[in-house]
Amino acid sequence: MSKLQKSVLIIVSVLVIDQVLKFWIKTNMFLGQEFSVIGNWFIIHFVENNGMAFGFEFAGEYGKIFLSLFRIIAVVGIAWYMLKLAKRDDIPMGFIACVALIFAGAVGNIIDSAFYGVIFSDSYGKVAQLFPDGGGYASFLHGKVVDMFYFPLLSGRYPSWIPGIGGQDFLFFRPVFNVADSAITVGIFSVIIFYWRLFSRLDQEKKKGNNEEASEVGGEA
């Protein structure tokens, strides 16, 4: 199996798992509903967000459109980069797999933003319907991303002597996320931890190529 075929397998696997789980959540739970998987620290909690990974928001209608378009442009760039890397024998499969995870995660959340508002009714106080009469809850590119993984591992109160937040409650880990978010996070951190030296080598190769092109142009002149 070639590097490109392995990358496609990773991408398809992540997308299938991500979308199957989101469809199940959307068609079986209403917003805010939750159930425990393992005690009080692993909970399936249904929320939707308008913005980026882990529930971060990008304000306003135009912000939503900008974010969706930026994601689409970004995944096109990532796909081009991954195809370029897959053709090289000197690039480890592990690094390409990381890029594939990032690509799959980005596409997974794009699918929500682009299509969920069109094909689903809203989930406020009720389970959403697929392809409801009268159309979905939002227009194309205005859908919300479905999140469900919630890990409130530690809770307590900050010591009173800490400036600004002393005496306030804290909760770790507060963000709710999905499979696509996890794929992006694993891909990025794996690149940083295991393949940061590779970026230096690729950057040197790029500079060398630019210098050679400049020398050729100078010689022709």
C-alpha positions, 0 to 999 in steps of 0.5 A: 500500500502506497503512502497516498493510499494509507493517507486516504485510508486514515482520512476516510476512517476519521471522517466515517467515525466522526460523521456517524457519531455526529449523526447519531447524536443529532438524531437521538439527543437534544441540545444539553442532553448528556449521559455518563460513559465512565463515572463523572469524568467521561460524559457524552454531552450534546452541544453545538458551536458556531466557531472553531475547535473545542467550542471557541467562537467566531462572532457574527454572521460574516465571521461564520462565513469567513471561518467556513471559507477559510477552512475550505481554502485551508483544506485545499492547501493541506490536500495539495501539501499532502499529495506533494509529500506522499510522492517523496521517498524521503518523507516518513509515513508518520509525518504524512499520517499527521497531515492526513489527520489534520486534513480529515479533522478540518473536513469533518467540521466543514461538513457540519458547517456546510450541510448540517444546517440544510439537512437537519432541523434544530435541536432545541428541546427536541431531537432533530429531524433529518430532511425536515419539511420546510428545510433545515435550521440554517442556510449553506455554510451557516450550520453548527458543529456538533460536539459531544466529548466532555471530560470534567476530570478535576473540579475545585476552587482556586486558592484565595491568594491567587490574584484575579481568580482567587475563590472562583470555581475551576473545572478541568477539562471544560471544552466539549469536542468531537472526533474531528477536533481530536484528529486535528489536535493529535496531528498537530501535537504529533508533528510538533513533538516528533517531526519538528526537525523535518520542518527545518530540513524542508525549509532548507531545501526550499531556500536552496531551491530558491537560491538555485532559481535566482542563480539561473535567472541571474545567469540568463540575464 
